């Protein structure tokens, strides 16, 4: 669950944020694989999107992502 990897109100260095998201989505995909025999395509797509968006800020020293809240 993503809530186990990110805290609302906290700012993360860009690389740390991406790594935490990728790890959480990998765990989620592995759970789907264990249950259904194939990885989660939604988790995979989300990882790609997070990486794509992060690339736009990689050259900015000190880039951070602040987690505002989780939508439930």
PDB file of N, CA, C and O in Angstrom, chain B, residues numbered from 101:
ATOM      1  N   UNK B 101       0.834  -1.171   0.000  1.00  0.00           N
ATOM      2  CA  UNK B 101       0.000   0.000   0.000  1.00  0.00           C
ATOM      3  C   UNK B 101       0.888   1.248   0.000  1.00  0.00           C
ATOM      4  O   UNK B 101       1.861   1.318   0.752  1.00  0.00           O
ATOM      5  N   UNK B 102       0.563   2.205  -0.820  1.00  0.00           N
ATOM      6  CA  UNK B 102       1.385   3.407  -0.968  1.00  0.00           C
ATOM      7  C   UNK B 102       1.500   4.162   0.347  1.00  0.00           C
ATOM      8  O   UNK B 102       2.514   4.814   0.595  1.00  0.00           O
ATOM      9  N   UNK B 103       0.484   4.085   1.189  1.00  0.00           N
ATOM     10  CA  UNK B 103       0.501   4.786   2.473  1.00  0.00           C
ATOM     11  C   UNK B 103       1.590   4.274   3.402  1.00  0.00           C
ATOM     12  O   UNK B 103       1.957   4.957   4.358  1.00  0.00           O
ATOM     13  N   UNK B 104       2.107   3.095   3.138  1.00  0.00           N
ATOM     14  CA  UNK B 104       3.201   2.555   3.943  1.00  0.00           C
ATOM     15  C   UNK B 104       4.548   3.119   3.508  1.00  0.00           C
ATOM     16  O   UNK B 104       5.553   2.918   4.190  1.00  0.00           O
ATOM     17  N   UNK B 105       4.577   3.821   2.384  1.00  0.00           N
ATOM     18  CA  UNK B 105       5.832   4.309   1.824  1.00  0.00           C
ATOM     19  C   UNK B 105       5.936   5.830   1.771  1.00  0.00           C
ATOM     20  O   UNK B 105       7.033   6.365   1.608  1.00  0.00           O
ATOM     21  N   UNK B 106       4.820   6.529   1.907  1.00  0.00           N
ATOM     22  CA  UNK B 106       4.797   7.988   1.840  1.00  0.00           C
ATOM     23  C   UNK B 106       3.937   8.540   2.971  1.00  0.00           C
ATOM     24  O   UNK B 106       2.939   7.935   3.364  1.00  0.00           O
ATOM     25  N   UNK B 107       4.338   9.695   3.484  1.00  0.00           N
ATOM     26  CA  UNK B 107       3.604  10.332   4.575  1.00  0.00           C
ATOM     27  C   UNK B 107       3.039  11.675   4.131  1.00  0.00           C
ATOM     28  O   UNK B 107       3.783  12.508   3.612  1.00  0.00           O
ATOM     29  N   UNK B 108       1.733  11.907   4.323  1.00  0.00           N
ATOM     30  CA  UNK B 108       1.150  13.209   3.993  1.00  0.00           C
ATOM     31  C   UNK B 108       1.837  14.326   4.785  1.00  0.00           C
ATOM     32  O   UNK B 108       2.150  14.171   5.965  1.00  0.00           O
ATOM     33  N   UNK B 109       2.060  15.446   4.108  1.00  0.00           N
ATOM     34  CA  UNK B 109       2.700  16.577   4.750  1.00  0.00           C
ATOM     35  C   UNK B 109       4.213  16.563   4.650  1.00  0.00           C
ATOM     36  O   UNK B 109       4.861  17.550   4.998  1.00  0.00           O
ATOM     37  N   UNK B 110       4.781  15.483   4.188  1.00  0.00           N
ATOM     38  CA  UNK B 110       6.238  15.353   4.095  1.00  0.00           C
ATOM     39  C   UNK B 110       6.715  15.635   2.672  1.00  0.00           C
ATOM     40  O   UNK B 110       6.066  15.263   1.694  1.00  0.00           O
ATOM     41  N   UNK B 111       7.865  16.302   2.583  1.00  0.00           N
ATOM     42  CA  UNK B 111       8.509  16.532   1.287  1.00  0.00           C
ATOM     43  C   UNK B 111       9.633  15.512   1.121  1.00  0.00           C
ATOM     44  O   UNK B 111      10.381  15.240   2.060  1.00  0.00           O
ATOM     45  N   UNK B 112       9.743  14.955  -0.076  1.00  0.00           N
ATOM     46  CA  UNK B 112      10.756  13.960  -0.390  1.00  0.00           C
ATOM     47  C   UNK B 112      11.640  14.473  -1.511  1.00  0.00           C
ATOM     48  O   UNK B 112      11.156  15.097  -2.455  1.00  0.00           O
ATOM     49  N   UNK B 113      12.928  14.213  -1.407  1.00  0.00           N
ATOM     50  CA  UNK B 113      13.806  14.492  -2.537  1.00  0.00           C
ATOM     51  C   UNK B 113      13.250  13.720  -3.729  1.00  0.00           C
ATOM     52  O   UNK B 113      12.718  12.622  -3.569  1.00  0.00           O
ATOM     53  N   UNK B 114      13.374  14.291  -4.913  1.00  0.00           N
ATOM     54  CA  UNK B 114      12.765  13.695  -6.100  1.00  0.00           C
ATOM     55  C   UNK B 114      13.150  12.229  -6.272  1.00  0.00           C
ATOM     56  O   UNK B 114      12.277  11.386  -6.481  1.00  0.00           O
ATOM     57  N   UNK B 115      14.426  11.915  -6.188  1.00  0.00           N
ATOM     58  CA  UNK B 115      14.871  10.536  -6.364  1.00  0.00           C
ATOM     59  C   UNK B 115      14.305   9.596  -5.315  1.00  0.00           C
ATOM     60  O   UNK B 115      13.941   8.460  -5.622  1.00  0.00           O
ATOM     61  N   UNK B 116      14.232  10.067  -4.081  1.00  0.00           N
ATOM     62  CA  UNK B 116      13.667   9.264  -3.000  1.00  0.00           C
ATOM     63  C   UNK B 116      12.182   9.017  -3.248  1.00  0.00           C
ATOM     64  O   UNK B 116      11.690   7.904  -3.063  1.00  0.00           O
ATOM     65  N   UNK B 117      11.475  10.064  -3.669  1.00  0.00           N
ATOM     66  CA  UNK B 117      10.049   9.919  -3.961  1.00  0.00           C
ATOM     67  C   UNK B 117       9.822   8.872  -5.048  1.00  0.00           C
ATOM     68  O   UNK B 117       8.980   7.987  -4.898  1.00  0.00           O
ATOM     69  N   UNK B 118      10.569   8.975  -6.134  1.00  0.00           N
ATOM     70  CA  UNK B 118      10.426   8.026  -7.240  1.00  0.00           C
ATOM     71  C   UNK B 118      10.730   6.606  -6.752  1.00  0.00           C
ATOM     72  O   UNK B 118       9.988   5.674  -7.062  1.00  0.00           O
ATOM     73  N   UNK B 119      11.807   6.441  -5.999  1.00  0.00           N
ATOM     74  CA  UNK B 119      12.184   5.111  -5.500  1.00  0.00           C
ATOM     75  C   UNK B 119      11.105   4.534  -4.584  1.00  0.00           C
ATOM     76  O   UNK B 119      10.790   3.347  -4.675  1.00  0.00           O
ATOM     77  N   UNK B 120      10.540   5.352  -3.711  1.00  0.00           N
ATOM     78  CA  UNK B 120       9.490   4.882  -2.802  1.00  0.00           C
ATOM     79  C   UNK B 120       8.246   4.459  -3.585  1.00  0.00           C
ATOM     80  O   UNK B 120       7.645   3.422  -3.303  1.00  0.00           O
ATOM     81  N   UNK B 121       7.872   5.270  -4.565  1.00  0.00           N
ATOM     82  CA  UNK B 121       6.705   4.938  -5.395  1.00  0.00           C
ATOM     83  C   UNK B 121       6.946   3.645  -6.167  1.00  0.00           C
ATOM     84  O   UNK B 121       6.084   2.769  -6.216  1.00  0.00           O
ATOM     85  N   UNK B 122       8.127   3.538  -6.767  1.00  0.00           N
ATOM     86  CA  UNK B 122       8.426   2.334  -7.539  1.00  0.00           C
ATOM     87  C   UNK B 122       8.394   1.091  -6.657  1.00  0.00           C
ATOM     88  O   UNK B 122       7.878   0.051  -7.066  1.00  0.00           O
ATOM     89  N   UNK B 123       8.938   1.194  -5.459  1.00  0.00           N
ATOM     90  CA  UNK B 123       8.930   0.042  -4.542  1.00  0.00           C
ATOM     91  C   UNK B 123       7.497  -0.324  -4.160  1.00  0.00           C
ATOM     92  O   UNK B 123       7.133  -1.500  -4.184  1.00  0.00           O
ATOM     93  N   UNK B 124       6.686   0.664  -3.810  1.00  0.00           N
ATOM     94  CA  UNK B 124       5.298   0.395  -3.422  1.00  0.00           C
ATOM     95  C   UNK B 124       4.516  -0.228  -4.572  1.00  0.00           C
ATOM     96  O   UNK B 124       3.742  -1.163  -4.367  1.00  0.00           O
ATOM     97  N   UNK B 125       4.716   0.286  -5.772  1.00  0.00           N
ATOM     98  CA  UNK B 125       3.998  -0.245  -6.934  1.00  0.00           C
ATOM     99  C   UNK B 125       4.502  -1.633  -7.321  1.00  0.00           C
ATOM    100  O   UNK B 125       3.733  -2.457  -7.814  1.00  0.00           O
ATOM    101  N   UNK B 126       5.776  -1.890  -7.101  1.00  0.00           N
ATOM    102  CA  UNK B 126       6.327  -3.230  -7.343  1.00  0.00           C
ATOM    103  C   UNK B 126       5.700  -4.251  -6.395  1.00  0.00           C
ATOM    104  O   UNK B 126       5.348  -5.357  -6.802  1.00  0.00           O
ATOM    105  N   UNK B 127       5.568  -3.869  -5.139  1.00  0.00           N
ATOM    106  CA  UNK B 127       4.933  -4.745  -4.145  1.00  0.00           C
ATOM    107  C   UNK B 127       3.487  -5.019  -4.543  1.00  0.00           C
ATOM    108  O   UNK B 127       3.029  -6.160  -4.486  1.00  0.00           O
ATOM    109  N   UNK B 128       2.771  -3.977  -4.946  1.00  0.00           N
ATOM    110  CA  UNK B 128       1.372  -4.142  -5.361  1.00  0.00           C
ATOM    111  C   UNK B 128       1.276  -5.072  -6.564  1.00  0.00           C
ATOM    112  O   UNK B 128       0.414  -5.950  -6.614  1.00  0.00           O
ATOM    113  N   UNK B 129       2.157  -4.877  -7.522  1.00  0.00           N
ATOM    114  CA  UNK B 129       2.143  -5.718  -8.720  1.00  0.00           C
ATOM    115  C   UNK B 129       2.462  -7.172  -8.378  1.00  0.00           C
ATOM    116  O   UNK B 129       1.872  -8.096  -8.938  1.00  0.00           O
ATOM    117  N   UNK B 130       3.397  -7.361  -7.458  1.00  0.00           N
ATOM    118  CA  UNK B 130       3.746  -8.719  -7.028  1.00  0.00           C
ATOM    119  C   UNK B 130       2.561  -9.410  -6.345  1.00  0.00           C
ATOM    120  O   UNK B 130       2.370 -10.616  -6.497  1.00  0.00           O
ATOM    121  N   UNK B 131       1.764  -8.634  -5.588  1.00  0.00           N
ATOM    122  CA  UNK B 131       0.567  -9.207  -4.956  1.00  0.00           C
ATOM    123  C   UNK B 131      -0.430  -9.680  -6.007  1.00  0.00           C
ATOM    124  O   UNK B 131      -1.039 -10.740  -5.869  1.00  0.00           O
ATOM    125  N   UNK B 132      -0.586  -8.885  -7.050  1.00  0.00           N
ATOM    126  CA  UNK B 132      -1.487  -9.271  -8.141  1.00  0.00           C
ATOM    127  C   UNK B 132      -0.946 -10.523  -8.827  1.00  0.00           C
ATOM    128  O   UNK B 132      -1.702 -11.448  -9.126  1.00  0.00           O
ATOM    129  N   UNK B 133       0.366 -10.549  -9.076  1.00  0.00           N
ATOM    130  CA  UNK B 133       0.976 -11.712  -9.717  1.00  0.00           C
ATOM    131  C   UNK B 133       0.766 -12.984  -8.880  1.00  0.00           C
ATOM    132  O   UNK B 133       0.469 -14.050  -9.421  1.00  0.00           O
ATOM    133  N   UNK B 134       0.921 -12.859  -7.576  1.00  0.00           N
ATOM    134  CA  UNK B 134       0.739 -14.015  -6.696  1.00  0.00           C
ATOM    135  C   UNK B 134      -0.696 -14.522  -6.734  1.00  0.00           C
ATOM    136  O   UNK B 134      -0.934 -15.728  -6.671  1.00  0.00           O
ATOM    137  N   UNK B 135      -1.644 -13.611  -6.837  1.00  0.00           N
ATOM    138  CA  UNK B 135      -3.048 -14.000  -6.819  1.00  0.00           C
ATOM    139  C   UNK B 135      -3.569 -14.455  -8.179  1.00  0.00           C
ATOM    140  O   UNK B 135      -4.328 -15.420  -8.265  1.00  0.00           O
ATOM    141  N   UNK B 136      -3.156 -13.750  -9.253  1.00  0.00           N
ATOM    142  CA  UNK B 136      -3.743 -14.009 -10.567  1.00  0.00           C
ATOM    143  C   UNK B 136      -2.780 -14.589 -11.600  1.00  0.00           C
ATOM    144  O   UNK B 136      -3.198 -14.997 -12.684  1.00  0.00           O
ATOM    145  N   UNK B 137      -1.491 -14.626 -11.264  1.00  0.00           N
ATOM    146  CA  UNK B 137      -0.521 -15.212 -12.171  1.00  0.00           C
ATOM    147  C   UNK B 137       0.090 -14.256 -13.179  1.00  0.00           C
ATOM    148  O   UNK B 137       0.853 -14.683 -14.046  1.00  0.00           O
ATOM    149  N   UNK B 138      -0.232 -12.960 -13.084  1.00  0.00           N
ATOM    150  CA  UNK B 138       0.364 -11.959 -13.975  1.00  0.00           C
ATOM    151  C   UNK B 138       0.484 -10.648 -13.205  1.00  0.00           C
ATOM    152  O   UNK B 138      -0.293 -10.395 -12.283  1.00  0.00           O
ATOM    153  N   UNK B 139       1.456  -9.810 -13.578  1.00  0.00           N
ATOM    154  CA  UNK B 139       1.646  -8.549 -12.855  1.00  0.00           C
ATOM    155  C   UNK B 139       0.533  -7.552 -13.141  1.00  0.00           C
ATOM    156  O   UNK B 139      -0.225  -7.693 -14.101  1.00  0.00           O
ATOM    157  N   UNK B 140       0.455  -6.554 -12.294  1.00  0.00           N
ATOM    158  CA  UNK B 140      -0.577  -5.518 -12.426  1.00  0.00           C
ATOM    159  C   UNK B 140      -0.171  -4.499 -13.486  1.00  0.00           C
ATOM    160  O   UNK B 140       0.830  -3.800 -13.328  1.00  0.00           O
ATOM    161  N   UNK B 141      -0.930  -4.415 -14.545  1.00  0.00           N
ATOM    162  CA  UNK B 141      -0.616  -3.473 -15.620  1.00  0.00           C
ATOM    163  C   UNK B 141      -0.846  -2.022 -15.185  1.00  0.00           C
ATOM    164  O   UNK B 141      -0.180  -1.120 -15.692  1.00  0.00           O
ATOM    165  N   UNK B 142      -1.761  -1.788 -14.270  1.00  0.00           N
ATOM    166  CA  UNK B 142      -2.007  -0.430 -13.781  1.00  0.00           C
ATOM    167  C   UNK B 142      -0.804   0.063 -12.979  1.00  0.00           C
ATOM    168  O   UNK B 142      -0.381   1.210 -13.129  1.00  0.00           O
ATOM    169  N   UNK B 143      -0.261  -0.795 -12.135  1.00  0.00           N
ATOM    170  CA  UNK B 143       0.930  -0.426 -11.358  1.00  0.00           C
ATOM    171  C   UNK B 143       2.099  -0.151 -12.297  1.00  0.00           C
ATOM    172  O   UNK B 143       2.843   0.808 -12.094  1.00  0.00           O
ATOM    173  N   UNK B 144       2.262  -0.959 -13.293  1.00  0.00           N
ATOM    174  CA  UNK B 144       3.343  -0.769 -14.265  1.00  0.00           C
ATOM    175  C   UNK B 144       3.182   0.570 -14.980  1.00  0.00           C
ATOM    176  O   UNK B 144       4.156   1.308 -15.130  1.00  0.00           O
ATOM    177  N   UNK B 145       1.990   0.885 -15.414  1.00  0.00           N
ATOM    178  CA  UNK B 145       1.729   2.147 -16.112  1.00  0.00           C
ATOM    179  C   UNK B 145       1.974   3.339 -15.191  1.00  0.00           C
ATOM    180  O   UNK B 145       2.499   4.363 -15.627  1.00  0.00           O
ATOM    181  N   UNK B 146       1.601   3.210 -13.942  1.00  0.00           N
ATOM    182  CA  UNK B 146       1.805   4.299 -12.988  1.00  0.00           C
ATOM    183  C   UNK B 146       3.294   4.537 -12.747  1.00  0.00           C
ATOM    184  O   UNK B 146       3.728   5.684 -12.640  1.00  0.00           O
ATOM    185  N   UNK B 147       4.074   3.468 -12.661  1.00  0.00           N
ATOM    186  CA  UNK B 147       5.531   3.607 -12.510  1.00  0.00           C
ATOM    187  C   UNK B 147       6.120   4.370 -13.690  1.00  0.00           C
ATOM    188  O   UNK B 147       6.952   5.258 -13.507  1.00  0.00           O
ATOM    189  N   UNK B 148       5.695   4.028 -14.885  1.00  0.00           N
ATOM    190  CA  UNK B 148       6.187   4.706 -16.087  1.00  0.00           C
ATOM    191  C   UNK B 148       5.815   6.183 -16.052  1.00  0.00           C
ATOM    192  O   UNK B 148       6.639   7.033 -16.391  1.00  0.00           O
ATOM    193  N   UNK B 149       4.610   6.495 -15.655  1.00  0.00           N
ATOM    194  CA  UNK B 149       4.141   7.883 -15.605  1.00  0.00           C
ATOM    195  C   UNK B 149       4.906   8.692 -14.554  1.00  0.00           C
ATOM    196  O   UNK B 149       5.274   9.840 -14.803  1.00  0.00           O
ATOM    197  N   UNK B 150       5.143   8.104 -13.394  1.00  0.00           N
ATOM    198  CA  UNK B 150       5.897   8.798 -12.345  1.00  0.00           C
ATOM    199  C   UNK B 150       7.314   9.088 -12.827  1.00  0.00           C
ATOM    200  O   UNK B 150       7.814  10.199 -12.648  1.00  0.00           O
ATOM    201  N   UNK B 151       7.958   8.108 -13.433  1.00  0.00           N
ATOM    202  CA  UNK B 151       9.310   8.303 -13.970  1.00  0.00           C
ATOM    203  C   UNK B 151       9.311   9.393 -15.045  1.00  0.00           C
ATOM    204  O   UNK B 151      10.192  10.253 -15.061  1.00  0.00           O
ATOM    205  N   UNK B 152       8.337   9.355 -15.930  1.00  0.00           N
ATOM    206  CA  UNK B 152       8.254  10.337 -17.019  1.00  0.00           C
ATOM    207  C   UNK B 152       8.128  11.754 -16.469  1.00  0.00           C
ATOM    208  O   UNK B 152       8.820  12.665 -16.924  1.00  0.00           O
ATOM    209  N   UNK B 153       7.261  11.934 -15.507  1.00  0.00           N
ATOM    210  CA  UNK B 153       7.064  13.267 -14.936  1.00  0.00           C
ATOM    211  C   UNK B 153       8.286  13.723 -14.145  1.00  0.00           C
ATOM    212  O   UNK B 153       8.633  14.904 -14.168  1.00  0.00           O
ATOM    213  N   UNK B 154       8.935  12.801 -13.449  1.00  0.00           N
ATOM    214  CA  UNK B 154      10.118  13.142 -12.658  1.00  0.00           C
ATOM    215  C   UNK B 154      11.275  13.593 -13.546  1.00  0.00           C
ATOM    216  O   UNK B 154      12.067  14.445 -13.144  1.00  0.00           O
ATOM    217  N   UNK B 155      11.378  13.036 -14.736  1.00  0.00           N
ATOM    218  CA  UNK B 155      12.463  13.396 -15.657  1.00  0.00           C
ATOM    219  C   UNK B 155      12.490  14.893 -15.955  1.00  0.00           C
ATOM    220  O   UNK B 155      13.561  15.458 -16.179  1.00  0.00           O
ATOM    221  N   UNK B 156      11.352  15.524 -15.961  1.00  0.00           N
ATOM    222  CA  UNK B 156      11.275  16.959 -16.256  1.00  0.00           C
ATOM    223  C   UNK B 156      11.948  17.803 -15.173  1.00  0.00           C
ATOM    224  O   UNK B 156      12.271  18.965 -15.419  1.00  0.00           O
ATOM    225  N   UNK B 157      12.163  17.247 -13.990  1.00  0.00           N
ATOM    226  CA  UNK B 157      12.720  17.995 -12.864  1.00  0.00           C
ATOM    227  C   UNK B 157      14.078  17.471 -12.402  1.00  0.00           C
ATOM    228  O   UNK B 157      14.657  18.008 -11.457  1.00  0.00           O
ATOM    229  N   UNK B 158      14.586  16.446 -13.049  1.00  0.00           N
ATOM    230  CA  UNK B 158      15.840  15.823 -12.607  1.00  0.00           C
ATOM    231  C   UNK B 158      17.021  16.788 -12.620  1.00  0.00           C
ATOM    232  O   UNK B 158      17.939  16.639 -11.815  1.00  0.00           O
ATOM    233  N   UNK B 159      17.017  17.761 -13.505  1.00  0.00           N
ATOM    234  CA  UNK B 159      18.149  18.685 -13.603  1.00  0.00           C
ATOM    235  C   UNK B 159      18.049  19.838 -12.604  1.00  0.00           C
ATOM    236  O   UNK B 159      18.944  20.681 -12.548  1.00  0.00           O
ATOM    237  N   UNK B 160      16.994  19.885 -11.832  1.00  0.00           N
ATOM    238  CA  UNK B 160      16.823  20.940 -10.834  1.00  0.00           C
ATOM    239  C   UNK B 160      17.396  20.472  -9.498  1.00  0.00           C
ATOM    240  O   UNK B 160      16.892  19.532  -8.883  1.00  0.00           O
ATOM    241  N   UNK B 161      18.440  21.138  -9.071  1.00  0.00           N
ATOM    242  CA  UNK B 161      19.073  20.783  -7.811  1.00  0.00           C
ATOM    243  C   UNK B 161      18.087  20.986  -6.659  1.00  0.00           C
ATOM    244  O   UNK B 161      17.427  22.021  -6.573  1.00  0.00           O
ATOM    245  N   UNK B 162      17.996  20.012  -5.796  1.00  0.00           N
ATOM    246  CA  UNK B 162      17.120  20.099  -4.636  1.00  0.00           C
ATOM    247  C   UNK B 162      15.650  19.880  -4.929  1.00  0.00           C
ATOM    248  O   UNK B 162      14.801  20.197  -4.096  1.00  0.00           O
ATOM    249  N   UNK B 163      15.330  19.340  -6.108  1.00  0.00           N
ATOM    250  CA  UNK B 163      13.919  19.106  -6.451  1.00  0.00           C
ATOM    251  C   UNK B 163      13.273  18.179  -5.420  1.00  0.00           C
ATOM    252  O   UNK B 163      13.842  17.157  -5.037  1.00  0.00           O
ATOM    253  N   UNK B 164      12.087  18.558  -4.986  1.00  0.00           N
ATOM    254  CA  UNK B 164      11.344  17.776  -4.004  1.00  0.00           C
ATOM    255  C   UNK B 164       9.893  17.585  -4.459  1.00  0.00           C
ATOM    256  O   UNK B 164       9.367  18.320  -5.295  1.00  0.00           O
ATOM    257  N   UNK B 165       9.290  16.579  -3.874  1.00  0.00           N
ATOM    258  CA  UNK B 165       7.859  16.334  -4.077  1.00  0.00           C
ATOM    259  C   UNK B 165       7.246  16.317  -2.676  1.00  0.00           C
ATOM    260  O   UNK B 165       7.685  15.571  -1.800  1.00  0.00           O
ATOM    261  N   UNK B 166       6.225  17.149  -2.483  1.00  0.00           N
ATOM    262  CA  UNK B 166       5.535  17.152  -1.209  1.00  0.00           C
ATOM    263  C   UNK B 166       4.226  16.402  -1.344  1.00  0.00           C
ATOM    264  O   UNK B 166       3.423  16.677  -2.235  1.00  0.00           O
ATOM    265  N   UNK B 167       4.026  15.459  -0.455  1.00  0.00           N
ATOM    266  CA  UNK B 167       2.785  14.688  -0.427  1.00  0.00           C
ATOM    267  C   UNK B 167       1.789  15.506   0.402  1.00  0.00           C
ATOM    268  O   UNK B 167       1.986  15.719   1.598  1.00  0.00           O
ATOM    269  N   UNK B 168       0.731  15.954  -0.249  1.00  0.00           N
ATOM    270  CA  UNK B 168      -0.275  16.786   0.418  1.00  0.00           C
ATOM    271  C   UNK B 168      -1.237  15.902   1.214  1.00  0.00           C
ATOM    272  O   UNK B 168      -1.408  16.084   2.419  1.00  0.00           O
ATOM    273  N   UNK B 169      -1.856  14.953   0.533  1.00  0.00           N
ATOM    274  CA  UNK B 169      -2.842  14.078   1.168  1.00  0.00           C
ATOM    275  C   UNK B 169      -3.119  12.903   0.231  1.00  0.00           C
ATOM    276  O   UNK B 169      -2.770  12.936  -0.949  1.00  0.00           O
ATOM    277  N   UNK B 170      -3.741  11.886   0.768  1.00  0.00           N
ATOM    278  CA  UNK B 170      -4.202  10.765  -0.046  1.00  0.00           C
ATOM    279  C   UNK B 170      -5.688  10.951  -0.317  1.00  0.00           C
ATOM    280  O   UNK B 170      -6.451  11.331   0.572  1.00  0.00           O
ATOM    281  N   UNK B 171      -6.084  10.682  -1.542  1.00  0.00           N
ATOM    282  CA  UNK B 171      -7.495  10.748  -1.900  1.00  0.00           C
ATOM    283  C   UNK B 171      -8.084   9.356  -1.648  1.00  0.00           C
ATOM    284  O   UNK B 171      -7.568   8.353  -2.141  1.00  0.00           O
ATOM    285  N   UNK B 172      -9.134   9.317  -0.900  1.00  0.00           N
ATOM    286  CA  UNK B 172      -9.734   8.015  -0.575  1.00  0.00           C
ATOM    287  C   UNK B 172     -11.101   7.891  -1.164  1.00  0.00           C
ATOM    288  O   UNK B 172     -11.757   6.864  -0.993  1.00  0.00           O
TER     289      UNK B 172
END
